[in-house]
Amino acid sequence: MTEAFLGITAHFADKKTHVRHHLNLSRVSFPPPHKAKNVYELFKQDLKKWGINPEKVSVVMTDNASNMIAAFKLYDKMLEECVTEEDELQLVVKLFEKSPLIKDVMAKVRAIVSSFGHPHTAVAALMARTGDLKLTSDNTTRWSSPLLMAERMVEIQAAVETIIVVEKLVKVPNLSQGEWLVLKGIVKFLGKFKLITVRMQAEKESTIHKIIPHLKDLLAHLSHMKTLAEELNLGSYGIEDHFFSLIRNMQVDIVGRFGLWLNLEHLTIDHITMVATLLHPALRRLLTEMEQTIAMKGVLQYEKKWNSTVNDDSSGSTNPGD
């Protein structure tokens, strides 16, 4: 049985240099039950161990697991809990995985991958044809895992088909020509999500200025996928095309999830991501004229707020080292 761990990383900024730092506070064993209250208690214990005043913690960022979200929303009303942008994007991808067409094709891919895991002769024959490349299986804990499986399948398609159809070293149905096209569509469809997720997980630099450009890039990618769906022409292979409705649903879901950054008329629009994009010389051109105007107003608001905070700290501090 695998052991569970809870990791905590602190992020903070130096007020003098404005440089952001991060420090791994702990990675401790976390035995079940993994209830929200237990998560929060372990979190408090670690703060106490490091001598961190809970009042100094303004935001806690977690993944989208229900127990992690509830841990801070239910047990500490003063803390702001938020889910990472990467995890929100993964929830968008879940819509993709629910499509009947995608589920059917991926189930057949898993059957092929599984069949190559048993006979050593089939594995040896595959590696001989691919330069030691093997098929990779997916798992349920990583959203990108099915994509990696599909990418490898497409990469060595010729070798896989030869072993299944010609050499008959494994007893499993091959994908039809139309299903191979669907699989290639899946790879192109999700490739952009994978790329942006990797970029947003960057540890050595702040990525807040990239959020709006990335989201706009995704929406443009989905629009391009409509053209790809037309080119696939799955109907000519007797396959009902679910791509168009799927694309529409994902576009709506992205705007719904990230409306506070994308929708200028959103009731709780958050200017900080737009401000960050405006302040980046290479990315500000991606903002519309209206977005740049709103971001400029945001700059003035945050400048006033920052100066107010600095003045409060300097007037109330009795310790020169603060």
VEXDREN-2710 file (C-alpha; in Angstrom, 1 decimal):
% VEXDREN-2710
k/r/px/py/pz
1/MET/0.0/0.0/0.0
2/THR/1.4/3.4/-0.9
3/GLU/2.0/6.1/1.7
4/ALA/0.4/9.5/1.5
5/PHE/2.3/12.8/2.1
6/LEU/1.3/16.4/2.6
7/GLY/3.7/19.0/1.4
8/ILE/3.7/22.7/2.3
9/THR/5.6/25.4/0.4
10/ALA/5.7/29.1/1.6
11/HIS/5.8/31.9/-1.0
12/PHE/6.7/35.4/0.1
13/ALA/8.1/38.6/-1.3
14/ASP/10.9/40.8/0.0
15/LYS/9.4/44.3/0.5
16/LYS/12.8/46.0/-0.1
17/THR/13.8/44.2/-3.3
18/HIS/10.3/43.0/-4.4
19/VAL/11.9/39.6/-5.2
20/ARG/9.7/36.6/-4.7
21/HIS/11.0/33.7/-2.7
22/HIS/9.7/30.2/-2.0
23/LEU/10.7/27.7/0.7
24/ASN/9.7/24.1/1.2
25/LEU/8.5/24.0/4.8
26/SER/7.6/20.3/5.0
27/ARG/6.7/17.0/3.4
28/VAL/5.2/14.9/6.1
29/SER/3.5/11.5/6.2
30/PHE/-0.3/11.9/6.1
31/PRO/-2.0/8.7/7.2
32/PRO/-5.8/8.3/6.5
33/PRO/-8.4/9.4/7.0
34/HIS/-7.6/12.4/4.8
35/LYS/-10.5/14.5/6.0
36/ALA/-10.6/18.3/5.6
37/LYS/-10.2/18.9/9.4
38/ASN/-7.1/16.6/9.5
39/VAL/-5.6/18.6/6.6
40/TYR/-6.2/21.9/8.4
41/GLU/-4.8/20.6/11.7
42/LEU/-1.6/19.4/10.1
43/PHE/-1.3/22.7/8.3
44/LYS/-1.6/24.6/11.6
45/GLN/1.0/22.3/13.3
46/ASP/3.5/23.1/10.6
47/LEU/3.0/26.8/10.9
48/LYS/3.5/26.5/14.6
49/LYS/6.7/24.5/14.1
50/TRP/8.1/27.2/11.9
51/GLY/6.9/30.0/14.2
52/ILE/4.7/31.5/11.5
53/ASN/1.8/33.7/12.7
54/PRO/-1.4/32.5/10.9
55/GLU/-2.4/36.1/10.5
56/LYS/0.6/36.6/8.2
57/VAL/-0.8/33.9/5.8
58/SER/-3.2/35.6/3.3
59/VAL/-3.8/33.0/0.7
60/VAL/-3.6/29.2/0.6
61/MET/-3.3/27.6/-2.8
62/THR/-4.3/23.9/-3.2
63/ASP/-5.2/21.4/-5.9
64/ASN/-8.9/20.8/-6.6
65/ALA/-9.4/17.9/-4.2
66/SER/-12.6/18.5/-2.2
67/ASN/-10.9/17.8/1.1
68/MET/-8.2/20.4/0.4
69/ILE/-10.7/23.1/-0.6
70/ALA/-13.0/22.4/2.4
71/ALA/-10.0/22.4/4.8
72/PHE/-9.6/26.1/4.5
73/LYS/-13.1/27.3/3.5
74/LEU/-14.7/25.5/6.4
75/TYR/-12.2/25.8/9.2
76/ASP/-10.6/29.2/8.7
77/LYS/-12.9/31.9/7.4
78/MET/-10.1/34.5/7.5
79/LEU/-8.0/32.6/4.9
80/GLU/-8.5/33.0/1.2
81/GLU/-8.4/29.6/-0.5
82/CYS/-7.9/29.3/-4.2
83/VAL/-7.3/26.5/-6.7
84/THR/-4.3/26.8/-9.0
85/GLU/-5.0/27.8/-12.6
86/GLU/-3.5/24.4/-13.7
87/ASP/-6.0/22.5/-11.7
88/GLU/-8.9/24.6/-13.1
89/LEU/-7.7/23.8/-16.6
90/GLN/-7.6/20.1/-15.7
91/LEU/-11.3/20.4/-14.8
92/VAL/-11.9/21.8/-18.2
93/VAL/-10.1/18.8/-19.8
94/LYS/-12.5/16.5/-17.8
95/LEU/-15.2/17.6/-20.2
96/PHE/-13.1/16.2/-23.0
97/GLU/-12.7/12.8/-21.3
98/LYS/-16.5/12.5/-20.8
99/SER/-17.2/12.5/-24.6
100/PRO/-18.7/9.1/-25.7
101/LEU/-16.5/9.1/-28.8
102/ILE/-13.3/9.9/-26.8
103/LYS/-14.1/7.3/-24.1
104/ASP/-14.7/4.6/-26.7
105/VAL/-11.5/5.2/-28.6
106/MET/-9.4/5.5/-25.5
107/ALA/-10.9/2.3/-24.1
108/LYS/-9.7/0.5/-27.3
109/VAL/-6.2/2.1/-26.9
110/ARG/-6.0/0.9/-23.3
111/ALA/-6.9/-2.6/-24.5
112/ILE/-4.1/-2.5/-27.1
113/VAL/-1.6/-1.2/-24.5
114/SER/-2.6/-3.9/-22.1
115/SER/-2.2/-6.7/-24.7
116/PHE/1.4/-5.6/-25.4
117/GLY/2.2/-5.9/-21.7
118/HIS/2.1/-9.7/-21.5
119/PRO/3.7/-11.5/-24.4
120/HIS/7.5/-10.9/-24.4
121/THR/7.7/-11.7/-28.1
122/ALA/5.3/-8.8/-28.9
123/VAL/7.2/-6.3/-26.7
124/ALA/10.5/-7.4/-28.2
125/ALA/9.2/-7.1/-31.7
126/LEU/7.8/-3.7/-31.0
127/MET/11.0/-2.4/-29.5
128/ALA/13.0/-3.8/-32.4
129/ARG/10.8/-1.8/-34.8
130/THR/10.7/1.4/-32.8
131/GLY/14.3/1.7/-31.5
132/ASP/13.4/0.5/-28.0
133/LEU/10.2/2.6/-27.7
134/LYS/7.3/0.9/-25.9
135/LEU/3.7/1.7/-25.4
136/THR/2.9/3.6/-22.2
137/SER/-0.2/3.0/-20.0
138/ASP/-2.1/5.7/-18.3
139/ASN/-3.3/6.2/-14.7
140/THR/-6.1/8.0/-13.0
141/THR/-4.1/10.4/-10.9
142/ARG/-2.6/12.5/-13.6
143/TRP/-4.8/14.2/-16.2
144/SER/-2.0/14.3/-18.8
145/SER/-1.4/10.5/-18.5
146/PRO/-4.0/9.5/-21.2
147/LEU/-2.5/12.2/-23.5
148/LEU/1.0/10.7/-23.1
149/MET/-0.4/7.2/-23.8
150/ALA/-2.1/8.6/-27.0
151/GLU/1.0/10.5/-28.1
152/ARG/3.1/7.3/-27.9
153/MET/0.5/5.3/-29.7
154/VAL/0.4/7.7/-32.6
155/GLU/4.2/8.0/-32.6
156/ILE/4.7/4.2/-33.2
157/GLN/1.4/3.5/-35.1
158/ALA/3.1/1.7/-38.0
159/ALA/4.9/-0.7/-35.7
160/VAL/1.8/-1.4/-33.6
161/GLU/-0.4/-2.1/-36.6
162/THR/2.2/-4.4/-38.1
163/ILE/2.4/-6.5/-35.0
164/ILE/-1.4/-6.7/-34.6
165/VAL/-2.5/-7.1/-38.2
166/VAL/0.4/-8.7/-40.0
167/GLU/2.4/-10.6/-37.4
168/LYS/-0.6/-11.3/-35.2
169/LEU/1.6/-11.5/-32.1
170/VAL/-1.2/-10.1/-29.9
171/LYS/-4.9/-10.9/-30.0
172/VAL/-6.5/-7.5/-29.8
173/PRO/-8.6/-5.6/-32.4
174/ASN/-6.7/-2.9/-34.2
175/LEU/-8.1/0.7/-34.4
176/SER/-10.1/1.4/-37.5
177/GLN/-8.8/4.1/-39.9
178/GLY/-11.4/6.6/-38.5
179/GLU/-10.4/5.7/-34.9
180/TRP/-6.8/6.4/-35.7
181/LEU/-7.9/9.8/-36.9
182/VAL/-9.8/10.5/-33.7
183/LEU/-6.7/9.5/-31.7
184/LYS/-4.6/11.9/-33.7
185/GLY/-7.2/14.6/-33.1
186/ILE/-7.1/13.9/-29.4
187/VAL/-3.3/14.5/-29.4
188/LYS/-3.6/17.8/-31.3
189/PHE/-6.6/18.8/-29.1
190/LEU/-5.0/18.3/-25.7
191/GLY/-1.4/19.1/-26.7
192/LYS/-2.0/22.9/-26.2
193/PHE/-3.5/22.2/-22.7
194/LYS/-0.4/20.2/-21.8
195/LEU/2.0/22.9/-23.0
196/ILE/0.2/25.7/-21.1
197/THR/0.0/23.6/-17.9
198/VAL/3.7/23.0/-18.0
199/ARG/4.4/26.7/-18.5
200/MET/2.0/27.7/-15.6
201/GLN/3.8/25.3/-13.3
202/ALA/7.1/27.1/-13.7
203/GLU/8.9/27.3/-10.3
204/LYS/11.7/29.8/-11.1
205/GLU/9.5/32.7/-12.3
206/SER/6.2/34.4/-11.6
207/THR/3.6/33.4/-14.1
208/ILE/0.7/35.8/-13.2
209/HIS/1.4/38.0/-16.2
210/LYS/0.9/35.0/-18.5
211/ILE/-2.5/33.9/-17.3
212/ILE/-4.6/36.1/-19.6
213/PRO/-2.4/35.4/-22.7
214/HIS/-2.5/31.7/-22.0
215/LEU/-6.3/31.7/-21.6
216/LYS/-6.7/33.7/-24.9
217/ASP/-4.3/31.2/-26.5
218/LEU/-6.5/28.3/-25.4
219/LEU/-9.7/29.9/-26.7
220/ALA/-8.0/30.6/-30.1
221/HIS/-6.8/27.0/-30.1
222/LEU/-10.3/25.7/-29.6
223/SER/-11.5/27.8/-32.5
224/HIS/-8.8/26.3/-34.6
225/MET/-9.9/22.8/-33.6
226/LYS/-13.2/23.4/-35.3
227/THR/-11.3/23.6/-38.6
228/LEU/-9.4/20.4/-37.7
229/ALA/-12.7/18.7/-36.9
230/GLU/-14.0/19.6/-40.3
231/GLU/-10.8/18.3/-42.0
232/LEU/-11.1/14.9/-40.1
233/ASN/-14.5/14.4/-41.8
234/LEU/-15.3/11.5/-39.4
235/GLY/-18.8/11.1/-40.9
236/SER/-17.1/9.6/-44.0
237/TYR/-15.8/6.8/-41.8
238/GLY/-19.2/6.1/-40.2
239/ILE/-18.2/7.8/-36.9
240/GLU/-20.5/10.3/-35.3
241/ASP/-18.5/13.5/-34.7
242/HIS/-18.6/14.8/-31.1
243/PHE/-15.8/17.3/-31.5
244/PHE/-18.0/20.3/-32.4
245/SER/-20.2/20.1/-29.3
246/LEU/-17.2/19.3/-27.2
247/ILE/-15.3/22.4/-28.4
248/ARG/-18.4/24.6/-27.7
249/ASN/-18.8/23.2/-24.2
250/MET/-15.1/23.7/-23.4
251/GLN/-15.2/27.3/-24.6
252/VAL/-18.2/28.0/-22.4
253/ASP/-16.5/26.3/-19.4
254/ILE/-13.2/28.3/-19.8
255/VAL/-15.1/31.6/-19.9
256/GLY/-17.2/30.5/-16.9
257/ARG/-14.3/29.4/-14.8
258/PHE/-12.0/32.3/-15.7
259/GLY/-14.6/35.0/-16.2
260/LEU/-13.2/37.1/-13.4
261/TRP/-10.0/37.6/-15.5
262/LEU/-11.5/37.4/-19.1
263/ASN/-14.9/39.0/-18.8
264/LEU/-14.7/42.8/-18.4
265/GLU/-18.3/42.9/-17.2
266/HIS/-17.8/40.2/-14.6
267/LEU/-19.2/41.3/-11.2
268/THR/-16.0/40.3/-9.3
269/ILE/-13.4/41.0/-12.1
270/ASP/-9.9/40.7/-10.8
271/HIS/-7.6/43.4/-12.3
272/ILE/-4.3/42.1/-11.0
273/THR/-3.7/39.6/-13.8
274/MET/-4.6/42.2/-16.4
275/VAL/-2.2/44.7/-14.7
276/ALA/0.5/42.1/-14.6
277/THR/0.1/41.5/-18.4
278/LEU/0.1/45.3/-19.1
279/LEU/3.4/45.7/-17.2
280/HIS/5.1/43.0/-19.3
281/PRO/6.7/44.7/-22.4
282/ALA/6.2/41.7/-24.7
283/LEU/2.7/40.6/-23.6
284/ARG/0.8/43.9/-23.2
285/ARG/0.1/43.9/-27.0
286/LEU/-2.1/40.9/-26.4
287/LEU/-4.6/43.1/-24.4
288/THR/-7.3/44.9/-26.3
289/GLU/-7.5/48.7/-26.0
290/MET/-10.3/48.4/-23.5
291/GLU/-8.4/45.9/-21.4
292/GLN/-5.3/48.2/-21.4
293/THR/-7.5/51.1/-20.2
294/ILE/-8.9/49.0/-17.3
295/ALA/-5.4/47.7/-16.5
296/MET/-4.0/51.3/-16.3
297/LYS/-6.7/52.1/-13.7
298/GLY/-5.8/49.0/-11.9
299/VAL/-2.1/50.1/-11.8
300/LEU/-3.1/53.3/-10.0
301/GLN/-5.3/51.4/-7.5
302/TYR/-2.6/48.9/-6.7
303/GLU/0.1/51.7/-6.4
304/LYS/-2.1/53.5/-3.9
305/LYS/-2.7/50.3/-2.0
306/TRP/1.0/49.4/-2.0
307/ASN/2.1/52.8/-0.8
308/SER/-0.5/52.7/2.0
309/THR/0.7/49.3/3.2
310/VAL/4.4/50.4/3.2
311/ASN/3.6/53.6/5.1
312/ASP/1.5/51.6/7.7
313/ASP/4.4/49.2/8.2
314/SER/7.0/51.9/8.6
315/SER/5.0/53.9/11.1
316/GLY/3.9/51.0/13.2
317/SER/7.2/49.1/13.4
318/THR/9.5/49.4/16.4
319/ASN/12.0/46.8/15.2
320/PRO/14.6/48.2/12.7
321/GLY/15.0/44.6/11.4
322/ASP/11.3/44.3/10.3
END
